[in-house]
């Protein structure tokens, strides 16, 4: 599948998502958890990119990788997150975009390696929990561009 075709599929599946709800989480005082706010900001920015991106150098993405990622997200929601279909589909298509088109981490990137779960170091994305999470069944870490943060960051 060409990246442009996947981007059109992603756009088609996200176009009706109530993105303002997600954007409002960033500034809404009812949401106290900074991780929730950070994720809402990261994902709403990705949503904006999806609808403004123009791929000029199209590239091939293996159909099997796209299907595996979709199936692994379905597995995650079926196993851990219950039946919220709207969140499942939003997560699925944002993840496809981040992992396969934007080639960025699936989680928000911070700027402090001592306190942030995902951060940039020496031009590479690093994740503190990847080293353990990748071992889980159907782990999304298999698709993420992050590298293991290593022992220096608390392992």
Residue pairs with C-beta under 8 A, 6 or more apart in sequence:
1 60
1 61
1 62
1 63
1 66
2 58
2 59
2 60
2 61
3 55
3 58
3 59
3 60
3 61
3 100
3 101
4 55
4 58
6 61
6 66
6 96
6 100
6 101
7 50
7 53
7 55
7 97
7 101
9 93
10 50
10 93
10 96
10 97
10 101
11 50
11 51
13 89
13 92
13 93
14 47
14 50
14 90
14 93
14 94
15 51
17 47
17 86
17 89
17 90
19 44
19 47
22 40
22 43
22 44
22 47
23 40
23 44
25 31
25 36
25 37
25 40
26 37
26 40
26 41
26 44
31 37
31 40
38 108
38 110
39 107
39 108
41 108
42 107
42 108
42 109
43 90
43 94
46 94
46 97
46 98
46 102
47 94
49 97
49 102
50 94
50 97
53 101
55 101
61 100
61 101
65 100
65 143
66 96
66 100
69 92
69 95
69 96
69 99
69 100
69 140
69 143
70 92
70 96
71 138
72 138
72 139
72 140
72 142
72 143
73 88
73 91
73 92
73 95
73 140
74 88
74 92
75 137
75 138
76 138
76 140
77 83
77 84
77 87
77 88
77 91
81 87
81 88
95 106
95 140
95 143
98 104
98 105
98 106
99 106
99 143
99 144
99 145
100 143
103 145
104 125
104 145
105 118
105 125
105 127
105 144
105 145
105 146
106 140
106 143
106 144
107 117
107 118
107 127
107 144
108 118
109 116
109 118
109 119
109 120
109 125
110 116
110 117
110 118
110 119
111 119
111 120
112 119
113 119
113 121
113 126
113 149
113 153
114 153
117 127
117 128
117 129
118 125
118 126
118 127
118 128
118 146
119 125
119 126
119 149
120 126
121 149
124 147
125 145
125 146
125 147
126 146
126 147
126 148
126 149
126 150
126 153
127 141
127 144
127 146
127 147
127 148
127 149
128 149
128 153
128 154
128 155
130 141
130 144
130 146
130 147
130 148
130 149
131 148
131 149
131 150
131 155
132 155
133 139
133 141
134 141
134 142
149 155
